[in-house]
Amino acid sequence: MKSKAKEMSLKKVLQFISEAGTLKRLPRSGWNVVGIKNGETVAEHSFRCAVIGYVLARMEEASVHKVLLMTLFGDIQEARITDLHKMAQKYLNVQSAEDKCFYDQIRSLPHNTRDPLQQMYNEYRRQKTKESIIARDADILECLIQAKEYYEQGHCKAALLMKKAPRFLKTKSAQKLWKLAKSTNFSDWWFKLSEFKR
């Protein structure tokens, strides 16, 4: 009987992993609204959001572990309710839907997996701790950097996001990185690496 329950538990974990994988195919809807075809996926956003979260956590001397959890799992609900751009969010209670969805997603996971995720999610939602604020900044900064990259590729309307979103950045580190990013050409790093040496 115990082995049957263990097998069921493992199956639920595997289903959760499989569900997370759908984010690799789910496009971020906001870019489509400004005319960008084949924009980034939710998983692509989450990956760089976690990278930025790691860097910001180090810069702000916060718990890297907490920030990484928050950035990695921040959009997992979108596997079920998709990515809703700002226009759609005007007509729906997105936070309530995301909360319900997240708790449904983790409900069947083993306690030692589910409980830390639930604590992390609640902390992020409250936006009271240093780590939750950093994770939110990482999310915003990733969107800003992506907008700048799209702008550099000729998508002029991506500039609209670059005007509005920076005011939501709360940490000094994120603000400094964005200030630098605005005046940086994002192709410089790879172009210099590709130059021929004589």
Steps between C-alpha positions, in 0.01 A plus 500: 500500500786739585671442166173577319469832686865580426445430132196731496703771673778467244244517221368832639855639513559393141172661391608825668833489314321427173259787557791740562637390161200649320644843582775430245232520230283778644572844351492814714189672368597865552763494227242385247286805580786734401553309175783263589441161338661195656593687817656338803325219687406507868781251574755720323386796708513294822852377426652846463283629783670241725846604372419865577353397836825326591706807410268742683490277810882508513510876443237562768645240741179299520416129504592369156302180560176686572536736206578213261192310614281806453634578154496141375144429616359851458310427178430127532124564521512613139531135399125486578365851456749622234684831500248784514617837370406826675191560285351163597589560866273807505197272471599209722604445860836358400650482850210293629520268198876461537469423872231235444697350214830485692342326800332250267831433325691420820217334697597142409874542550671339801504721812876558488462637145164674532548683831816696405337599169188619681705705749704648219189591302330665798813701580530616142136604487526710818801697366623578853841330507822603330500177296144545370577856391820385327312221320241750376777735386663210313172439317462866405866541404485191277200650317683831460815336364292287262318813382835673435624198304184500289537876450859451380366242252268762351179451699431867578189442711706304756622843612158563658579248773839659562331830591244367746650199680821648653305692764396167656859395574560527876854382571801724437675213321219449248474875441876526437499201263211648302668841482808333352292275272330802341833628365645159415491328163410140583687359201834646619600201714472242223628732227825560693543128562454434128762749382802354324827540682812571293 
